């Protein structure tokens, strides 16, 4: 049996992601270029012989923000009538056969930036300097005044990770699981919260600070080592799914 995975997808480009403004609760749309890039990602990475195989998905979690929901609409993963919200635009993709349920959850909304909502990191550091605070601001250590702390983020992400492992992954990885059982999960959300999710997935404290990045419209993969639920890991490189029996049959010489 294949080891189940979690695909983390950051929403596509917005005007604020372009200029580095922290976007938490502010609900702004994708740019036209952002939509095109997500659409290209869906066509390239979603399909029966691609990285994300719709028929192998067990569940899809989505942030409440429309920029994340619009990203799912463009990923070639679901039909319009599967969405638990009113579509934010024309789908632009046909969708793939996918029996996974789609759930909107606050647990994967973006970090609440509080007083730092809508401003850039250089602006935040200058503001802190004026306030007599350490200007060397680090969200992974300091959090956001008026918003969430690293402890707040860890609490809600750990709750979601626990649910994914117990509800979707453990049954597939058990010896009793039927071969071919679906266990992959997709999460469509935001930059900081998904980087934090990967950090907590690997059981690392947020104050250590993730040194990895996730570009707008980018996709990352998390899984397990040795097919063990007790050995969560970050999958640095994933291959497309290939039906080996079909390939073997196709490659046989004629006659």
Beta strands, then each sheet from edge to edge (+ up, - down):
strand 1: 6-10
strand 2: 57-62
strand 3: 101-104
strand 4: 184-189
strand 5: 219-224
strand 6: 232-235
sheet 1: 3+ 2+ 4+ 1+ 5- 6+
end
